Amino acid sequence: MKYLSLLIFLQVNVLSAQDFDKYQSMKSSGQIPAHFIESNYSKYIKDINQIESKDNRKTKNDKKDFYLANNYEISQLLLGGAVLFNNELTDYVNKVADVVLANDDRLRDQLHFYVIRSSAVNAFTTNDGYIFVNIGLLAQLENEAQLAFVLCHEIVHYMEDHAIDGFLEKNKMERGDKGYKRVSYEEKLVAECNFSQDMEFEADRKGLDLYLDTKYTSSELLGVFDVLQYCYLPFDEIKFDKDFLENKTFKFPDTLFSVEANPISFDDNYDDSKSTHPNTRRRREIAYREIEGENDKGKTAFIVSEKEFNKVRDISRFELTPLYLREKQYAMALYNTFLLSKTYPNSEYNKVATAQALYGLTIYKNERSFYDVCPKPKKTEGESHPLFYFLVELEKVELNVISAAYAWDVHKQFPTNKTAKLLSDDLLKELAFEHDLSPYDFYKKPKGEVKKEIVQKEETPDKNESKYDKIRRSQKKVDVEEEDSFYKYAFIEHLKDRKFKSTFFDFVDLKEKERQEENDDSGEKRKARQKEEKMIRKKGKALGIDKLVIVNPFYLIYDGDKDKVEYIKSESEETVLSKKLMKMSKKLKLSTEIIEPNELNQNDIERYLQIATLNAWVSENFNHEDVDCISSSQQSMDKVIEHFGTKYFAWVGVFELEGSSKANGYYFIIFDAESGDLILSVEEYRRSKLKSDQLNALIFNGLYQAHNKRKKKR
């Protein structure tokens, strides 16, 4: 379905740093709202009962399709864990909505306002009265008045039925109904954009009328439109300080930070002919005409609370970092933590997040996939550009050392933080395995002292100096004279820490052990390995799992002829799939628990939070594809593992294509949630309809491989 949106602003304001030194991630609490768990089908029936009798047959059918898709898709969003309720962010947005709709109790009762975990600078409205405000938007707003205008704009989208109107018009275009006959694809695209822009203009104009009826000042409005085009920039423009990543004895060469910030584009009259939103100049001009001559006497930028707004915005800025981490936007996450450190230098949350961003950048640089996680500097603007340039210019080993040094400092400062320890260990392992380094490859004294020692040796030669001492002195001289060796001074303070050296040496020893095992690999071991691989090909894996948690079994039926999802049939088949999974599990004597969002009740807040963690964790793991990278939400996942008493979580799904062309796809995957490893993947694709006995066989196969244990020969 089509969500209508509004982008908006950025800038920084501050609260007392003391409030965020022990910050913990925002989450929902209390009872799950009743409309989250209301039956999709019952909501669909309510909607179609409102269809007007005067509508023609095509319109009635289109509306039924819209209501069906709308209810099921919104339900997935509400129960997926990303929507926040009963917390400071959503509570504040609702207070501002109360101000905006103070004179319309009926409309206020129809609308539900929520904050959603998304880094996009956006807000959107659904046909059934849900207005969602993204964390990315809250992080960039300047004041409460701007939020109020955003809500007014979205409220008009709801009042004017823009969501369903856009859907109906798009269907007319695709069918080539009257007015769209013999129209090319390009012309349809332009027509669709024009229709969408008309709705945006209407939302702006009528939203302004609603806004001007409040006590919020009109002086903030033009600024909102001016900065729409800059929503892609971070929440502030501050020159990156290289000492953010340095320590007392370790400094970067100035050449790595020699570039200036790329200029920011100021074009507000860009071509919007193929955009769903008008360009900012046109929107600003309309707003200017509407507010010209308005009396702002007695009006203000804050009605609910300036202090509360500042706190909500800072919370949102903290929440941006984990969203960037999950999306693999590690360079953006690093700049975000840098900005936050200017106000909150002692925040444990922010320092650990910085270590996570550096870790992700390191892993992907070592894997030679760096541009997957860092923008190309040529395409970036503003003060984040020098940081991205610096990250790109760093060699793999240099970034790895910098990240390991920072992560160990964070671990030492917060020894009870499991994430910091996990990251620092893995980064040291990367140094040993990827770069073949050990503590012996790093200096114990600053560069100045090393240089002084070399000069003294040259001025007063030691007759007893050995050949090897001379070679080492020669190497030191090269290191001192060349800037490329700067990373060798990163661990001066760390090498005084026995735990650091011990951990580093443990990984060096582990690599050597694995290398020897590879060299000593006997023919007997190779035969055993080949035999096991043959057994897996013949009989499948034997994982020996005693307890398995299956997350939200998925079934989707798509009618290719009608080009639409059969939502009601799909939901019915999901229920059948869950029953089959439980029946097969009992037959195999495998302890199985199924997590199904559709079965939540209002008191299942803990389960709702677990679903949120599971969805975020598995999405991030899939996002990494073949790169072995610790999940940024691993600490939360560890709590889910502890709750269920197993580290094995499965995702099962079926896709069916109906119509003149028939096909089906099936997947059964299991993760070891402690390591993040995908330990079983059963996939099947057939160009035919899926029969019940075939599905039974597929389910049995996956569960059997999960539970089966190889019998050891005596």
C-alpha positions in Angstrom: 0.0 0.0 0.0 1.0 3.6 -0.4 1.9 5.6 2.6 1.8 9.4 2.2 4.7 11.2 3.9 6.3 14.5 5.0 10.0 15.0 5.5 11.3 17.7 7.9 14.1 19.4 9.8 17.3 19.3 11.7 19.4 21.1 14.4 20.8 20.5 17.9 19.6 21.5 21.3 20.9 20.3 24.6 19.8 19.0 28.0 21.9 18.3 31.0 24.5 15.6 30.1 23.9 14.0 33.4 20.5 12.6 32.2 22.1 10.4 29.5 25.3 9.1 31.1 23.5 5.9 31.9 21.1 5.9 29.0 19.2 2.7 28.1 17.5 2.1 24.8 13.9 3.1 24.6 11.2 0.4 24.5 7.4 0.0 24.8 5.8 -0.8 28.1 2.5 -1.5 29.8 -0.4 -3.1 28.0 -0.4 -3.6 24.2 -3.1 -1.2 22.7 -6.3 -3.1 22.0 -6.4 -2.1 18.3 -3.0 -3.7 17.8 -4.5 -7.2 18.4 -7.9 -6.7 16.9 -8.7 -9.3 14.2 -7.7 -8.3 10.7 -10.7 -9.8 9.2 -13.1 -8.0 11.6 -11.5 -4.7 10.8 -11.8 -5.5 7.1 -15.5 -6.2 7.4 -16.0 -2.9 9.2 -14.2 -1.1 6.4 -16.1 -2.7 3.5 -19.4 -2.0 5.2 -18.6 1.7 4.7 -18.3 1.4 0.9 -20.9 3.7 -0.7 -23.6 2.1 -2.8 -23.2 4.8 -5.5 -19.6 3.6 -6.3 -19.3 1.6 -9.6 -18.3 -2.0 -9.6 -14.6 -1.4 -10.3 -14.4 1.2 -7.5 -16.0 -1.1 -5.0 -13.7 -3.9 -5.9 -10.7 -1.6 -5.7 -11.8 -0.4 -2.3 -12.2 -3.9 -1.1 -8.7 -4.7 -2.3 -7.3 -1.6 -0.6 -9.0 -2.3 2.8 -7.9 -5.9 2.8 -4.2 -5.1 2.1 -4.3 -2.1 4.4 -5.5 -4.0 7.4 -3.1 -6.9 7.0 -0.1 -4.8 6.2 -0.7 -2.4 9.1 -1.2 -5.4 11.4 2.3 -6.7 10.4 3.7 -3.3 11.2 2.0 -2.9 14.6 2.9 -6.4 15.7 6.4 -6.4 14.3 7.9 -4.7 17.3 9.1 -1.5 15.7 6.1 0.6 16.9 6.7 2.3 20.3 3.8 2.8 22.8 3.6 3.9 26.4 7.0 5.6 26.4 8.3 9.2 26.4 8.5 9.6 22.7 5.0 8.4 21.8 3.5 10.1 24.9 5.0 13.4 23.9 3.8 13.2 20.3 0.3 12.5 21.6 0.4 15.6 23.9 1.2 17.7 20.8 -1.6 16.0 18.9 -3.9 16.9 21.9 -3.0 20.6 21.4 -3.6 20.5 17.7 -7.0 18.8 18.0 -8.1 20.5 21.2 -11.3 21.7 19.4 -12.2 18.5 17.7 -12.8 15.6 20.1 -14.4 13.5 17.5 -11.4 13.6 15.2 -9.0 13.1 18.0 -10.8 9.9 19.0 -10.4 8.5 15.5 -6.6 9.0 15.4 -3.8 7.0 16.9 -0.3 8.6 17.1 2.8 6.4 17.4 6.6 6.8 17.1 8.2 4.1 15.0 11.8 2.9 14.9 13.1 4.1 11.6 16.1 6.4 10.8 14.2 7.9 7.8 13.3 11.6 8.3 9.6 10.9 7.7 6.0 10.7 9.0 3.2 8.9 7.4 -0.6 8.3 7.7 -2.8 5.3 7.1 -6.4 5.3 5.9 -7.6 3.9 9.3 -6.2 6.7 11.4 -2.7 5.7 12.4 -0.2 8.5 12.2 3.4 7.3 12.6 6.3 9.6 13.3 9.8 8.2 12.6 12.6 8.5 15.2 14.7 10.0 12.3 12.2 12.9 12.1 12.1 13.6 15.9 15.9 13.6 16.0 16.1 16.5 13.5 13.2 18.9 14.5 14.1 22.3 15.9 11.1 22.9 18.1 7.6 21.7 19.1 5.8 24.0 16.6 7.5 22.1 13.7 6.2 18.8 15.0 2.8 20.3 15.4 2.8 21.3 11.7 3.9 17.8 10.6 1.0 16.4 12.6 -1.4 18.9 11.0 -0.2 17.9 7.5 -0.6 14.2 8.3 -4.1 14.7 9.8 -5.3 16.3 6.6 -4.0 13.3 4.7 -6.4 11.2 6.9 -9.3 13.7 6.7 -9.2 13.8 2.9 -8.8 10.0 2.4 -5.6 10.6 0.5 -4.3 7.0 1.0 -7.2 5.3 -0.6 -7.6 8.0 -3.3 -4.0 7.5 -4.3 -4.6 3.7 -4.5 -7.7 4.1 -6.6 -6.1 6.5 -9.0 -3.1 4.3 -9.5 -5.3 1.4 -10.3 -7.1 3.5 -12.9 -3.8 4.3 -14.5 -2.6 0.7 -14.5 -5.9 -0.5 -16.1 -5.9 2.4 -18.6 -9.4 3.6 -17.6 -10.9 6.7 -19.0 -8.4 9.5 -19.1 -5.4 7.1 -19.2 -6.0 5.2 -22.4 -3.1 4.8 -24.8 -0.8 6.5 -22.3 2.9 5.4 -22.1 4.6 4.1 -19.0 6.5 7.4 -18.7 3.3 9.4 -19.0 1.6 7.3 -16.3 4.6 7.8 -14.0 4.4 11.6 -14.4 0.6 11.5 -14.0 0.9 9.5 -10.8 3.5 12.0 -9.4 1.3 14.9 -10.3 -1.7 13.3 -8.5 0.5 12.7 -5.5 1.8 16.2 -5.5 -1.7 17.6 -5.7 -2.5 15.7 -2.5 0.7 17.1 -0.8 -0.3 20.6 -1.7 -3.7 20.1 -0.3 -2.2 18.6 2.9 0.1 21.7 3.2 -2.7 24.2 2.6 -5.4 22.6 4.8 -2.7 21.6 7.3 -1.7 25.3 7.6 -5.4 26.2 8.3 -5.4 23.7 11.1 -2.1 24.8 12.4 -3.0 28.5 12.3 -6.0 27.8 14.6 -3.5 26.8 17.3 -1.3 29.0 19.5 1.8 27.8 17.7 3.8 30.6 16.0 3.7 30.8 12.2 7.3 32.2 12.1 8.7 28.6 12.1 6.9 27.4 9.0 9.0 28.7 6.2 12.1 27.2 7.8 10.5 23.8 7.7 10.2 23.9 3.9 13.7 25.4 3.5 15.3 22.4 5.2 13.2 19.6 3.6 16.0 19.1 1.1 18.6 18.6 3.8 17.0 15.7 5.6 19.8 13.4 4.3 22.4 15.2 6.4 23.2 14.3 10.0 21.4 16.2 12.8 24.2 18.8 13.1 27.1 20.1 11.1 30.2 20.0 13.3 33.8 19.5 12.1 35.0 16.0 13.1 37.7 16.1 15.8 40.4 13.4 15.1 41.1 13.3 18.9 37.7 11.5 19.2 39.5 8.3 18.1 43.0 9.1 19.5 44.4 8.4 22.9 47.1 10.0 25.1 50.0 8.5 23.3 48.5 7.8 19.8 47.9 10.5 17.2 46.9 10.4 13.5 49.1 12.0 10.8 47.6 15.4 9.8 47.5 14.2 6.1 44.6 11.8 6.9 42.5 14.9 7.8 43.7 17.2 5.1 40.4 17.5 3.1 37.8 20.2 3.8 34.1 19.6 4.0 32.3 19.1 0.7 29.9 22.1 0.0 26.2 21.5 0.6 23.9 21.9 -2.4 21.5 24.8 -2.1 19.2 24.1 -5.1 15.6 24.2 -3.8 14.0 24.4 -7.3 15.1 20.9 -8.4 13.1 18.9 -11.1 10.2 17.3 -9.3 8.3 16.0 -12.3 9.0 12.4 -11.3 8.7 12.9 -7.6 5.7 12.2 -5.3 6.5 15.4 -3.4 6.7 19.0 -4.9 10.1 20.7 -4.6 10.7 22.8 -1.5 10.5 26.2 -3.3 7.0 25.6 -4.5 5.8 24.4 -1.1 7.5 27.4 0.6 5.8 29.8 -1.7 2.4 28.4 -1.0 3.1 28.5 2.8 4.3 32.1 2.5 1.1 33.2 0.8 -1.0 31.5 3.5 0.8 33.0 6.5 1.5 36.5 5.1 -0.1 39.0 7.4 -0.7 36.5 10.2 -0.6 38.1 13.7 1.8 36.0 15.9 1.0 37.9 19.0 0.6 35.5 22.0 1.8 32.6 19.9 4.9 30.4 20.8 7.1 27.6 19.5 6.4 25.5 22.6 3.0 24.8 24.3 3.5 21.4 25.8 7.0 21.8 27.1 10.3 23.0 25.7 12.2 20.9 28.2 10.2 17.8 27.3 10.8 18.5 23.6 14.6 18.8 24.1 14.6 15.5 26.0 12.5 13.7 23.4 14.8 15.0 20.6 17.9 13.9 22.4 16.4 10.4 23.1 15.7 10.1 19.4 19.2 11.1 18.5 20.5 8.4 20.8 18.1 5.9 19.2 19.4 6.8 15.7 22.7 5.0 16.3 21.3 1.5 16.8 19.1 2.0 13.7 22.2 3.0 11.7 24.0 0.0 13.1 21.2 -2.5 12.1 21.1 -0.9 8.6 24.9 -1.3 8.2 25.3 2.5 8.0 28.4 2.3 10.2 30.0 5.5 9.0 26.8 7.4 9.7 26.6 5.7 13.1 30.1 6.8 13.9 29.4 10.5 13.0 26.2 10.3 15.0 28.0 9.1 18.1 30.7 11.8 17.6 27.9 14.5 17.5 26.4 13.1 20.7 29.8 13.0 22.4 30.0 16.8 22.2 27.1 17.0 24.6 27.3 13.7 26.4 31.1 12.8 26.7 30.6 10.3 29.5 27.7 8.2 28.1 28.4 4.5 28.3 25.7 3.8 25.7 27.3 6.2 23.2 30.9 4.9 23.8 29.8 1.3 23.3 27.9 2.3 20.2 31.0 4.0 18.8 32.9 0.8 19.4 30.2 -1.1 17.5 30.4 1.3 14.5 34.2 1.0 14.4 33.9 -2.8 14.6 31.4 -3.0 11.7 33.7 -0.7 9.6 36.7 -2.9 10.4 35.0 -6.2 9.6 33.8 -4.9 6.2 37.1 -3.3 5.4 38.8 -6.6 6.2 36.3 -8.4 3.9 37.0 -5.9 1.1 33.3 -4.7 1.1 33.9 -1.3 2.6 31.5 0.7 0.4 28.7 -1.4 1.6 28.9 0.4 5.0 30.5 3.7 4.2 29.4 6.3 1.6 31.8 7.2 -1.1 33.3 10.6 -0.1 32.7 12.1 -3.5 28.9 11.7 -3.0 28.8 13.2 0.5 28.2 16.8 1.6 28.9 18.7 4.8 31.1 18.1 7.8 30.7 14.3 7.7 32.7 14.2 4.4 36.2 14.5 6.0 35.4 11.6 8.3 34.2 9.4 5.4 37.3 10.4 3.5 39.5 9.4 6.5 37.8 6.1 6.9 38.2 5.3 3.2 41.9 6.3 3.1 42.8 4.1 6.1 44.4 0.8 5.3 42.7 -2.3 6.7 45.3 -2.9 9.4 45.2 0.8 10.4 41.4 0.8 10.9 41.6 -2.6 12.7 44.2 -1.3 15.2 42.3 2.0 15.8 39.1 0.0 16.4 40.7 -2.5 18.7 42.4 0.3 20.8 39.1 2.1 21.2 37.0 -1.0 22.0 39.5 -2.1 24.7 39.4 1.3 26.3 35.6 1.1 26.4 35.8 -2.4 27.8 38.3 -1.3 30.5 36.1 1.7 31.4 32.9 -0.4 31.6 34.1 -3.9 32.5 30.6 -5.3 33.1 29.4 -4.4 29.6 29.3 -7.7 27.7 29.1 -6.0 24.3 32.3 -4.0 24.8 34.2 -7.2 25.8 32.8 -9.1 22.8 33.8 -6.4 20.4 37.3 -5.9 21.8 38.0 -9.6 21.7 36.8 -10.0 18.1 38.9 -7.1 17.0 42.0 -8.5 18.5 41.2 -11.8 16.9 41.0 -10.0 13.5 44.5 -8.5 14.1 45.9 -12.0 14.8 44.1 -13.9 12.1 43.6 -11.3 9.3 46.8 -9.3 9.7 49.1 -11.8 11.4 50.0 -9.4 14.1 51.0 -9.9 17.8 51.9 -7.6 20.7 55.5 -7.8 19.5 54.6 -5.7 16.4 53.7 -2.6 18.5 55.8 -0.1 20.3 55.7 0.3 24.1 56.9 3.9 23.9 55.7 7.1 22.1 57.2 8.0 18.7 59.2 10.8 20.2 60.9 8.5 22.7 61.7 5.9 20.1 63.2 8.5 17.8 65.3 9.8 20.7 66.7 6.3 21.4 67.6 5.8 17.8 69.5 9.1 17.7 71.4 8.2 20.9 72.3 4.8 19.5 73.6 6.4 16.3 75.7 9.0 18.2 77.1 6.5 20.6 77.3 3.1 18.8 77.4 0.0 21.0 80.3 -2.2 19.9 78.5 -5.2 21.4 75.3 -4.6 19.5 74.2 -7.8 17.7 73.2 -8.2 14.1 69.6 -8.6 15.1 69.7 -5.5 17.3 70.9 -3.5 14.3 68.1 -4.9 12.1 65.5 -3.9 14.7 67.0 -0.5 15.1 67.0 0.0 11.3 63.3 -1.0 11.2 62.5 1.4 14.0 64.2 4.2 12.1 62.0 3.5 9.0 58.9 3.4 11.2 59.8 6.8 12.8 60.4 8.4 9.5 57.4 7.1 7.7 53.8 8.2 8.6 52.4 4.8 7.5 53.6 3.2 10.7 51.6 5.4 13.0 49.3 2.6 14.0 52.2 0.8 15.7 52.0 3.3 18.5 48.3 2.7 19.2 48.8 0.2 22.0 51.4 1.9 24.2 49.0 2.1 27.2 47.3 -1.1 26.4 50.5 -3.2 26.5 50.9 -2.2 30.1 47.6 -4.1 30.8 48.3 -7.8 31.4 44.8 -8.8 30.4 45.1 -7.0 27.0 48.4 -8.8 26.2 47.1 -12.1 27.4 43.9 -11.8 25.3 45.9 -10.8 22.2 48.5 -13.6 22.7 45.6 -16.1 23.1 44.4 -15.3 19.6 47.9 -15.4 18.2 48.3 -18.9 19.8 44.9 -20.0 18.5 45.8 -19.0 14.9 49.1 -20.9 15.2 47.3 -23.9 16.5 44.8 -23.8 13.6 47.6 -23.4 11.1 49.4 -26.4 12.5 46.2 -28.5 12.4 45.7 -27.6 8.7 49.3 -28.6 8.0 49.0 -31.8 10.0 45.7 -32.7 8.5 46.1 -36.4 8.0 44.4 -38.5 5.3 42.3 -40.1 8.1 40.8 -36.7 9.1 40.1 -35.8 5.5 38.4 -39.1 5.0 36.3 -38.6 8.1 35.3 -35.1 6.9 34.4 -36.4 3.4 32.4 -39.1 4.9 30.4 -36.6 7.1 29.8 -34.4 4.0 28.6 -37.4 2.1 26.3 -38.4 5.0 24.8 -34.8 5.0 24.2 -35.0 1.3 22.4 -38.3 1.7 20.5 -38.0 5.0 20.8 -34.3 5.8 22.3 -32.7 8.9 22.0 -34.1 12.4 22.1 -31.1 14.7 20.9 -32.8 17.8 18.7 -29.9 19.0 16.5 -30.7 21.9 14.5 -27.4 22.0 13.6 -25.1 19.1 11.7 -21.8 18.9 10.0 -21.1 15.6 9.3 -17.4 15.0 6.1 -16.3 13.2 5.6 -19.1 10.6 4.9 -17.3 7.3 2.5 -18.3 4.4 1.8 -16.1 1.4 -0.5 -16.9 -1.5 -0.2 -14.6 -4.5 -2.6 -14.7 -7.4 -0.5 -13.9 -10.5 -3.5 -13.4 -12.8 -5.1 -10.8 -10.5 -1.7 -9.4 -9.4 -2.6 -9.4 -5.7 -1.9 -11.2 -2.4 -4.7 -13.4 -1.1 -4.5 -12.2 2.5 -7.4 -14.1 4.0 -6.4 -17.4 2.5 -2.8 -16.8 3.5 -3.7 -16.1 7.1 -5.8 -19.3 7.2 -2.8 -21.3 5.7 -0.5 -19.8 8.3 -2.6 -21.4 11.0 -2.5 -24.7 9.3 1.3 -24.4 8.9 1.7 -23.8 12.6 -0.4 -26.8 13.5 1.6 -29.0 11.1 4.9 -27.8 12.7 3.6 -28.6 16.2 2.3 -32.0 15.1 5.5 -33.0 13.4 7.6 -31.8 16.4 5.6 -34.0 18.8 6.0 -36.9 16.5 9.8 -36.4 16.5 9.7 -35.7 20.3 11.3 -32.3 19.6 10.4 -29.6 22.2 9.1 -26.8 20.1 7.6 -23.4 20.9 6.0 -21.2 18.2 6.0 -17.4 18.6 2.9 -16.0 16.7 2.3 -12.2 16.9 -1.4 -12.7 15.9 -2.0 -14.6 19.2 -0.8 -11.8 21.5 -3.1 -10.4 24.1 -2.9 -7.0 25.8 -0.8 -8.3 28.7 1.8 -9.9 26.5 4.2 -7.0 26.6 7.3 -9.2 27.3 6.5 -11.3 24.2 6.0 -8.2 22.1 9.5 -7.0 23.1 10.9 -10.4 22.3 9.4 -10.3 18.9 10.9 -6.8 18.4 14.4 -8.2 19.3 14.0 -11.3 17.1 12.9 -9.3 14.1 15.7 -6.8 14.5 18.3 -9.5 15.1 17.4 -11.8 12.2 17.0 -8.8 9.8 20.5 -7.6 10.6 22.0 -11.1 10.3 20.5 -11.5 6.8 21.7 -8.0 6.0 25.3 -9.2 6.6 24.9 -12.0 4.0 28.3 -13.8 3.9 30.1 -11.4 6.2 30.7 -12.8 9.7 29.8 -9.9 11.9 28.6 -9.7 15.5 25.0 -8.4 15.6 24.6 -4.9 17.2 21.5 -6.3 19.1 23.3 -9.4 20.4 23.1 -8.4 24.0 19.3 -8.1 23.7 19.2 -11.4 21.9 21.1 -13.1 24.7 18.2 -12.2 27.1 15.8 -13.8 24.7 18.0 -17.0 24.6 18.0 -17.0 28.4 14.2 -16.7 28.5 13.5 -19.6 26.2 16.2 -21.8 27.4 17.6 -22.5 23.9 19.9 -20.8 21.4 18.2 -22.3 18.4 15.6 -20.2 16.6 13.9 -21.1 13.3 12.1 -19.2 10.6 9.7 -21.2 8.3 7.8 -19.9 5.3 5.8 -20.9 2.2 5.1 -18.9 -0.9 2.5 -20.0 -3.4 1.8 -18.6 -6.8 -1.8 -19.1 -8.0 -3.5 -18.5 -11.3 -2.6 -19.7 -14.8 1.0 -20.1 -13.6 1.5 -22.1 -10.5 4.7 -22.4 -8.4 5.7 -22.7 -4.7 8.7 -21.9 -2.6 9.5 -23.2 0.9 12.2 -22.3 3.4 13.2 -23.7 6.8 16.2 -22.0 8.4 17.8 -22.3 11.8 20.2 -19.9 13.5 22.5 -20.5 16.4 21.5 -17.2 18.1 24.7 -17.2 20.3 27.1 -17.2 17.4 24.8 -15.8 14.8 25.6 -18.7 12.5 23.1 -20.1 10.0 23.3 -23.8 10.9 20.5 -25.2 8.7 18.9 -24.0 5.5 16.4 -26.1 3.7 15.0 -24.5 0.5 12.6 -25.9 -2.1 11.2 -24.4 -5.3 8.7 -26.2 -7.6 6.7 -25.1 -10.6 3.5 -26.7 -9.4 0.9 -26.3 -6.7 2.0 -27.3 -3.2 0.1 -30.3 -2.0 -0.6 -31.1 1.7 1.5 -34.2 1.8 4.4 -32.4 0.1 4.3 -29.7 2.7 4.3 -32.4 5.4 7.4 -34.0 3.9 9.2 -30.7 3.8 8.3 -29.8 7.4 9.4 -33.3 8.6 12.7 -33.0 6.7 13.6 -29.7 8.4 12.6 -30.8 11.9 14.2 -34.2 11.5 17.6 -32.6 10.6 17.3 -30.2 13.5 16.5 -32.9 16.1 18.4 -36.0 14.7 21.6 -37.2 16.3 24.1 -39.4 14.5 24.5 -42.8 16.1 28.1 -43.4 17.0 29.5 -46.8 15.9 31.1 -48.8 18.6 
